[in-house]
Amino acid sequence: MPNLAEQLSSYATSLHYRDLPADVVHLTKRMIIDTIGCALGGYTSEPSKIARDLAGTVTSTQPASIIGSGQSSSPDLATFANGVMIRYLDYNDGYTSKESGHPSDSIAAVLSATEMANAGGRRAITATVVAYEAFCRIGDAAMLKYIGFDHVTNGCIASTLGAARSLGLSPEQTFQAVNLGVAPNIALGQTRLGNLSHWKGCAYANASRNAVFATMLAQRGLTGPSPIFEGDSGFFKAVSHEAYELEPFGGNGQPFKIAECSIKRFPLGQYSQTVVQAALQVREQLPDVNDIAQVNIKTLQRAIDIMAGDPEKWRPETRETADHSMPYTTAVALTYGTVHQGHFDDQYIKDPKLLDLTSRVKVEGSAEADRRAPEAMLCEVEVVTNSGQKYSAEVPYHKGHYLNPMTDAEVEAKFRSLAKDLLTPQQTDQLLDRLWHLEEVEDIREVLRLTQI
């Protein structure tokens, strides 16, 4: 029986574009469009500027491109810079399971590795599917958060496999890349607790950077420790605290996991998407949005642990804490009738009136929501007015959830809203055309050049 690293490597190297059904190809293009849009939206952020500045200190004989700026850097630092942009707004897609997260973060590794390989859209699409399969199926198998590790630990594995597929590595090289990707890259869950820092949006980018580095080493013949999962001091013993087997991978009649990933309607944590949508539905019922005495939220305990599990979520001091705060984003939705990326600027997170409403948000667990998770993210929002009137709404699947998907037009509208401050309408049209026809692109550099501001 092959060990887990061998199974992962075998799948990654055996999947080809011709194996992908048309609907999976289309879904993958939607995810890539959404992800590049999120990168353009995060371009002006402080962490993104820092990442690009660092990447700009390096030149390479095998350069990779940085989204937006048109800079070239080493493949690993280009991956980091692109990954930081992708993740900054907390607006890219998500997957919920035992261990949840954002498999689209791995697209940063796929893009750099595809460029290194002088390959095109079909290779990038296939590698993206590989990364999603790895991230989601490993996430289905074991939980890491409650034992102190971050989901980007799984993300490094996914990005390693995606990058290896983009590079066209052999099964043996891919196997060694997995060993080299796992051994040094175990991330701590403190990244997402308390008063959150810039690193929240950089952690997966760093995992992808390390993944690309691991694949470059493996490509040159470097070997890594094995068995990396099953060994006496391997992943199962040290990290997951349990051995597991993965469900069959997509293909040969098995469904692909990318079909169970959801696109975000709002730039905030995945587990608050349904909460904000419910809050907006309640707002439509309210005679006066200034007449709110209390807001009661019932949702799954997992969502509460992540989005309302510590005092900082009621008085966020950073953007990263605010977009992961269920009470704060609920207050924003009720106050303004939407949640926009600008609502996490200092003028909002320090607004006494908004913080006062945030303090009146109460959150409790729901047994029914827990029962329906992870397939649904059921929540109920109830607003009680000063006169005692109650208004409520319940949402199990937010707009963009894979069971309540956005239309292609809505995905494109989101992309345009994120690109409008950087690209001209003509540039945006050209970029979208290439992305919707990505399978026809012979050199991924064509797409990356079209992102240049």
C-alpha positions as CSV (number, residue, x, y, z in Angstrom):
1,M,0.0,0.0,0.0
2,P,1.6,3.3,-1.0
3,N,2.0,5.8,1.8
4,L,0.0,9.1,1.8
5,A,2.7,11.2,0.1
6,E,3.0,8.6,-2.6
7,Q,-0.8,8.6,-3.1
8,L,-0.9,12.4,-3.3
9,S,2.1,12.4,-5.7
10,S,0.6,9.7,-7.9
11,Y,-2.7,11.6,-8.2
12,A,-1.1,15.0,-8.9
13,T,1.1,13.6,-11.8
14,S,-1.6,11.4,-13.3
15,L,-4.3,14.0,-13.7
16,H,-4.5,15.7,-17.1
17,Y,-6.6,18.4,-18.6
18,R,-8.3,15.9,-20.8
19,D,-9.6,14.1,-17.7
20,L,-11.5,17.2,-16.5
21,P,-15.2,17.5,-17.4
22,A,-16.3,20.7,-19.0
23,D,-18.2,21.8,-15.9
24,V,-15.1,21.4,-13.8
25,V,-13.0,23.4,-16.2
26,H,-15.7,26.2,-16.1
27,L,-15.8,26.1,-12.3
28,T,-12.0,26.3,-12.1
29,K,-12.0,29.3,-14.4
30,R,-14.6,31.0,-12.2
31,M,-12.3,30.4,-9.2
32,I,-9.2,31.8,-11.0
33,I,-11.2,34.9,-12.1
34,D,-12.4,35.5,-8.6
35,T,-8.9,35.0,-7.1
36,I,-7.1,37.3,-9.5
37,G,-9.9,39.9,-8.8
38,C,-9.2,39.6,-5.1
39,A,-5.5,40.1,-5.8
40,L,-6.2,43.3,-7.7
41,G,-8.4,44.4,-4.9
42,G,-5.7,43.8,-2.3
43,Y,-2.9,45.4,-4.4
44,T,-2.7,48.7,-2.5
45,S,-2.7,47.2,1.0
46,E,0.3,47.7,3.3
47,P,1.2,44.0,3.5
48,S,1.1,43.8,-0.3
49,K,3.4,46.8,-0.7
50,I,5.8,45.2,1.8
51,A,5.8,41.9,-0.1
52,R,6.4,43.6,-3.5
53,D,9.1,45.7,-2.0
54,L,10.9,42.6,-0.7
55,A,10.4,40.8,-4.0
56,G,11.9,43.7,-5.8
57,T,15.2,43.2,-4.1
58,V,15.7,39.9,-5.9
59,T,16.5,39.2,-9.6
60,S,16.4,35.6,-11.0
61,T,17.6,33.7,-14.0
62,Q,14.2,32.0,-13.8
63,P,11.9,34.9,-13.0
64,A,8.2,34.9,-12.2
65,S,5.7,37.8,-12.5
66,I,4.0,39.8,-9.8
67,I,0.3,40.6,-10.4
68,G,-0.4,44.3,-10.9
69,S,3.1,45.8,-10.8
70,G,4.6,43.8,-13.7
71,Q,7.7,43.2,-11.6
72,S,9.8,40.0,-11.9
73,S,11.3,38.3,-8.9
74,S,12.4,34.8,-7.9
75,P,9.5,32.3,-8.2
76,D,9.1,31.9,-4.4
77,L,9.0,35.6,-3.7
78,A,6.7,36.3,-6.6
79,T,4.4,33.6,-5.2
80,F,4.5,35.3,-1.8
81,A,3.7,38.7,-3.1
82,N,0.8,37.4,-5.2
83,G,-0.5,35.3,-2.4
84,V,-0.5,38.3,0.0
85,M,-2.6,40.3,-2.5
86,I,-5.0,37.4,-3.1
87,R,-5.6,36.9,0.6
88,Y,-5.6,40.4,2.1
89,L,-9.2,41.4,1.7
90,D,-10.5,38.0,3.0
91,Y,-12.6,37.9,-0.1
92,N,-11.4,34.8,-2.0
93,D,-13.3,31.5,-2.0
94,G,-13.6,29.1,0.9
95,Y,-14.2,25.5,1.8
96,T,-15.7,24.3,5.1
97,S,-15.1,20.9,6.6
98,K,-13.2,19.5,9.6
99,E,-10.4,21.8,8.7
100,S,-11.6,24.8,6.6
101,G,-9.8,27.4,4.6
102,H,-9.2,29.0,1.3
103,P,-7.9,26.6,-1.4
104,S,-7.7,29.5,-3.9
105,D,-4.7,30.8,-2.0
106,S,-2.8,28.0,-3.7
107,I,-3.4,29.7,-7.1
108,A,-0.4,31.9,-6.3
109,A,1.9,28.9,-6.4
110,V,0.2,27.5,-9.5
111,L,0.7,30.8,-11.4
112,S,4.5,31.1,-10.6
113,A,5.1,27.4,-11.3
114,T,3.2,27.5,-14.6
115,E,5.3,30.5,-15.7
116,M,8.5,28.7,-14.7
117,A,7.4,25.8,-16.9
118,N,6.6,28.1,-19.9
119,A,3.2,26.5,-19.8
120,G,-0.3,27.9,-20.5
121,G,-3.9,27.9,-19.3
122,R,-4.6,24.2,-19.5
123,R,-1.7,23.4,-17.3
124,A,-2.8,26.1,-14.8
125,I,-6.3,24.8,-14.8
126,T,-5.2,21.2,-14.1
127,A,-2.8,22.2,-11.4
128,T,-5.5,24.3,-9.7
129,V,-7.8,21.3,-9.6
130,V,-5.0,19.2,-8.1
131,A,-4.4,21.8,-5.4
132,Y,-8.1,22.1,-4.5
133,E,-8.4,18.3,-4.4
134,A,-5.5,18.0,-2.0
135,F,-6.6,20.9,0.3
136,C,-10.2,19.8,0.6
137,R,-9.7,16.1,1.0
138,I,-7.0,16.6,3.6
139,G,-9.4,19.1,5.3
140,D,-12.1,16.5,5.3
141,A,-9.8,14.0,7.1
142,A,-8.7,15.8,10.2
143,M,-9.1,19.0,12.3
144,L,-6.0,21.0,13.2
145,K,-7.3,24.2,14.8
146,Y,-8.3,22.7,18.1
147,I,-4.8,21.2,18.6
148,G,-3.1,24.4,17.9
149,F,-2.2,24.4,14.2
150,D,-3.3,26.6,11.3
151,H,-5.1,25.5,8.2
152,V,-2.2,26.8,6.0
153,T,-0.3,23.7,7.2
154,N,-2.6,21.8,4.8
155,G,-2.3,24.7,2.4
156,C,1.4,24.1,1.9
157,I,0.7,20.5,0.9
158,A,-1.9,21.7,-1.6
159,S,0.4,24.3,-3.0
160,T,3.3,21.9,-3.3
161,L,1.1,19.5,-5.3
162,G,-0.3,22.3,-7.5
163,A,3.2,23.7,-8.2
164,A,4.6,20.3,-8.9
165,R,1.8,19.6,-11.4
166,S,2.4,23.0,-13.0
167,L,6.1,22.3,-13.4
168,G,5.4,18.9,-14.8
169,L,7.5,17.0,-12.2
170,S,7.8,13.3,-12.3
171,P,6.0,11.1,-9.6
172,E,9.3,10.7,-7.7
173,Q,10.1,14.4,-7.9
174,T,6.6,15.2,-6.7
175,F,6.9,12.7,-3.9
176,Q,10.1,14.4,-2.7
177,A,8.5,17.8,-3.0
178,V,5.7,16.7,-0.7
179,N,8.3,15.4,1.8
180,L,10.2,18.7,1.6
181,G,7.0,20.8,1.7
182,V,5.6,19.1,4.8
183,A,8.7,18.7,7.1
184,P,9.6,22.3,7.7
185,N,6.3,24.1,7.3
186,I,4.0,23.4,10.2
187,A,2.1,26.7,11.0
188,L,0.7,27.7,14.4
189,G,-3.0,28.6,14.9
190,Q,-2.1,31.7,17.0
191,T,-2.2,33.5,13.6
192,R,-6.0,33.7,13.9
193,L,-6.5,34.3,17.6
194,G,-6.8,37.5,19.6
195,N,-5.9,40.8,18.1
196,L,-5.0,39.7,14.5
197,S,-2.0,41.1,12.7
198,H,-0.9,41.4,9.1
199,W,0.2,37.8,9.2
200,K,-3.4,36.6,9.0
201,G,-3.4,37.5,5.3
202,C,0.2,36.4,4.7
203,A,0.3,32.9,6.3
204,Y,-1.0,31.0,3.3
205,A,1.1,33.1,1.0
206,N,4.1,32.0,3.0
207,A,3.0,28.4,2.8
208,S,2.8,28.7,-1.0
209,R,6.2,30.4,-1.1
210,N,7.7,27.5,0.8
211,A,5.8,25.0,-1.5
212,V,7.3,26.5,-4.6
213,F,10.8,26.4,-3.0
214,A,10.2,22.7,-2.1
215,T,9.3,21.9,-5.7
216,M,12.3,23.7,-7.1
217,L,14.5,21.7,-4.8
218,A,12.8,18.4,-5.7
219,Q,13.1,19.3,-9.4
220,R,16.9,19.5,-8.9
221,G,17.1,16.1,-7.1
222,L,16.9,17.0,-3.4
223,T,15.2,14.4,-1.2
224,G,13.1,14.8,1.9
225,P,12.3,12.8,5.0
226,S,10.0,9.8,4.5
227,P,7.5,8.6,5.4
228,I,6.5,12.1,6.2
229,F,3.0,11.3,7.3
230,E,3.3,7.9,8.8
231,G,6.7,8.1,10.4
232,D,7.5,7.9,14.1
233,S,7.8,11.7,14.2
234,G,5.7,12.4,11.2
235,F,2.7,14.4,10.5
236,F,0.1,12.0,11.9
237,K,1.9,11.8,15.3
238,A,3.1,15.4,15.6
239,V,0.4,17.4,13.9
240,S,-2.9,15.7,13.3
241,H,-2.6,13.4,16.3
242,E,-4.4,10.8,14.2
243,A,-3.7,8.7,11.1
244,Y,-6.2,9.1,8.3
245,E,-7.0,7.9,4.8
246,L,-8.3,10.2,2.2
247,E,-11.5,9.7,0.3
248,P,-11.0,8.9,-3.5
249,F,-9.8,11.8,-5.5
250,G,-11.8,13.5,-8.3
251,G,-11.9,11.8,-11.7
252,N,-12.8,8.4,-13.0
253,G,-16.4,8.9,-11.9
254,Q,-15.6,10.6,-8.6
255,P,-16.7,14.2,-8.1
256,F,-14.1,17.0,-7.9
257,K,-13.9,19.0,-4.7
258,I,-13.7,22.3,-6.4
259,A,-17.5,21.9,-7.0
260,E,-18.0,22.2,-3.2
261,C,-16.1,25.5,-2.8
262,S,-17.9,28.7,-2.3
263,I,-17.3,32.2,-3.6
264,K,-17.7,35.1,-1.1
265,R,-20.3,37.8,-1.5
266,F,-18.7,40.0,1.2
267,P,-15.0,40.7,2.1
268,L,-15.0,38.9,5.5
269,G,-14.6,35.6,7.1
270,Q,-16.3,32.6,5.5
271,Y,-18.3,31.7,8.6
272,S,-19.9,35.2,8.7
273,Q,-21.2,35.2,5.2
274,T,-24.6,33.8,6.1
275,V,-24.7,36.0,9.2
276,V,-24.3,39.2,7.3
277,Q,-26.8,38.1,4.6
278,A,-29.3,37.4,7.3
279,A,-28.6,40.8,9.0
280,L,-29.3,42.5,5.7
281,Q,-32.6,40.7,5.3
282,V,-33.6,41.8,8.8
283,R,-32.5,45.4,8.0
284,E,-35.1,45.5,5.2
285,Q,-37.8,44.7,7.8
286,L,-36.8,47.4,10.3
287,P,-38.8,50.6,10.5
288,D,-35.7,52.4,11.8
289,V,-32.2,51.1,11.7
290,N,-31.3,53.5,14.6
291,D,-33.9,51.8,16.9
292,I,-31.9,48.6,17.7
293,A,-31.7,47.5,21.4
294,Q,-30.1,44.1,20.8
295,V,-29.0,41.7,18.1
296,N,-29.2,38.0,18.7
297,I,-27.3,35.6,16.5
298,K,-27.6,31.8,16.6
299,T,-25.2,29.8,14.5
300,L,-22.8,26.8,14.5
301,Q,-20.3,26.7,17.3
302,R,-17.4,26.4,14.9
303,A,-18.3,29.8,13.5
304,I,-18.5,31.3,17.0
305,D,-15.1,29.9,18.0
306,I,-13.5,31.5,14.9
307,M,-15.5,34.7,14.5
308,A,-16.7,35.5,18.0
309,G,-14.6,33.5,20.3
310,D,-12.5,36.2,22.0
311,P,-13.1,39.7,23.4
312,E,-11.2,41.4,20.6
313,K,-14.0,40.5,18.2
314,W,-16.3,43.0,20.0
315,R,-13.7,45.8,19.9
316,P,-11.4,45.2,16.9
317,E,-8.3,47.3,16.6
318,T,-7.0,46.0,13.3
319,R,-8.5,45.4,9.9
320,E,-7.6,41.7,10.2
321,T,-9.5,41.4,13.5
322,A,-12.5,43.3,12.2
323,D,-13.1,41.2,9.0
324,H,-13.0,38.1,11.2
325,S,-15.4,39.6,13.8
326,M,-19.0,38.3,13.5
327,P,-20.3,41.1,15.9
328,Y,-18.6,43.9,14.1
329,T,-19.5,42.8,10.5
330,T,-23.1,42.3,11.7
331,A,-23.2,45.9,13.0
332,V,-21.7,47.2,9.8
333,A,-24.4,45.4,7.7
334,L,-27.2,46.7,9.9
335,T,-25.8,50.3,9.9
336,Y,-24.9,50.6,6.2
337,G,-26.9,48.0,4.3
338,T,-23.8,46.3,3.0
339,V,-20.2,45.4,4.0
340,H,-17.5,46.8,1.7
341,Q,-13.7,46.5,2.1
342,G,-13.6,50.2,3.1
343,H,-15.7,49.4,6.2
344,F,-12.5,48.0,7.9
345,D,-10.6,51.3,7.7
346,D,-9.8,53.1,11.0
347,Q,-12.6,55.6,10.6
348,Y,-15.1,52.7,10.9
349,I,-13.4,50.4,13.4
350,K,-12.9,53.4,15.7
351,D,-16.4,54.8,15.3
352,P,-18.1,55.0,18.7
353,K,-21.6,54.6,17.3
354,L,-20.6,51.5,15.3
355,L,-18.8,50.0,18.3
356,D,-21.8,50.6,20.5
357,L,-24.0,48.6,18.2
358,T,-21.3,45.9,18.1
359,S,-21.4,45.7,21.9
360,R,-25.1,44.9,21.7
361,V,-24.6,41.8,19.5
362,K,-25.1,38.5,21.4
363,V,-24.0,35.2,19.9
364,E,-24.9,31.7,20.9
365,G,-24.6,28.2,19.5
366,S,-27.3,26.4,17.6
367,A,-27.6,22.6,17.8
368,E,-29.5,22.6,14.5
369,A,-26.7,24.6,12.8
370,D,-24.1,22.2,14.2
371,R,-26.1,19.3,12.9
372,R,-26.2,20.7,9.4
373,A,-22.6,21.7,9.2
374,P,-20.3,21.7,7.2
375,E,-22.7,21.4,4.2
376,A,-24.6,24.5,5.5
377,M,-23.6,27.5,7.5
378,L,-27.1,28.0,9.1
379,C,-27.6,31.1,11.1
380,E,-30.5,33.1,12.5
381,V,-30.3,36.8,13.2
382,E,-32.9,38.5,15.4
383,V,-33.1,42.2,16.0
384,V,-34.9,43.5,19.1
385,T,-36.0,47.2,19.0
386,N,-36.2,49.5,21.9
387,S,-40.0,49.0,22.0
388,G,-39.6,45.2,22.2
389,Q,-40.5,44.4,18.6
390,K,-38.6,41.5,17.1
391,Y,-37.5,40.9,13.5
392,S,-35.6,37.9,12.2
393,A,-34.2,36.1,9.2
394,E,-32.6,32.7,8.7
395,V,-30.0,31.8,6.1
396,P,-28.4,28.4,5.5
397,Y,-26.6,29.1,2.2
398,H,-25.2,32.6,1.5
399,K,-25.2,33.9,-2.1
400,G,-22.0,32.4,-3.6
401,H,-22.3,29.2,-1.6
402,Y,-21.9,26.2,-3.9
403,L,-25.6,25.3,-3.2
404,N,-26.6,28.9,-3.9
405,P,-24.0,30.0,-6.5
406,M,-23.3,33.3,-8.1
407,T,-24.0,33.5,-11.8
408,D,-21.1,34.1,-14.1
409,A,-22.3,37.6,-14.5
410,E,-22.2,38.1,-10.7
411,V,-18.7,36.7,-10.6
412,E,-17.6,39.0,-13.3
413,A,-19.3,42.0,-11.6
414,K,-17.4,41.2,-8.4
415,F,-14.1,41.1,-10.5
416,R,-14.9,44.5,-12.1
417,S,-15.6,46.1,-8.7
418,L,-12.2,44.9,-7.5
419,A,-10.3,45.9,-10.6
420,K,-11.9,49.3,-11.3
421,D,-9.3,51.4,-9.3
422,L,-6.3,49.8,-11.0
423,L,-7.3,48.8,-14.5
424,T,-9.1,50.7,-17.3
425,P,-12.4,49.2,-18.5
426,Q,-10.6,48.1,-21.7
427,Q,-7.9,46.4,-19.7
428,T,-10.5,44.7,-17.6
429,D,-12.4,43.5,-20.6
430,Q,-9.2,42.1,-22.2
431,L,-8.2,40.3,-19.0
432,L,-11.6,38.8,-18.4
433,D,-11.8,37.6,-22.0
434,R,-8.4,35.7,-21.6
435,L,-9.5,34.3,-18.2
436,W,-12.9,33.0,-19.5
437,H,-10.9,31.4,-22.4
438,L,-8.0,30.4,-20.3
439,E,-7.7,26.9,-21.9
440,E,-6.8,28.7,-25.1
441,V,-3.9,30.6,-23.6
442,E,-0.5,29.1,-24.6
443,D,1.7,31.1,-22.2
444,I,0.4,32.1,-18.8
445,R,2.5,35.3,-19.0
446,E,-0.1,36.6,-21.4
447,V,-2.6,36.7,-18.5
448,L,-0.1,38.1,-16.0
449,R,0.8,40.9,-18.4
450,L,-2.8,41.9,-18.7
451,T,-3.0,42.5,-14.9
452,Q,-0.3,45.2,-15.1
453,I,-1.5,48.6,-14.0
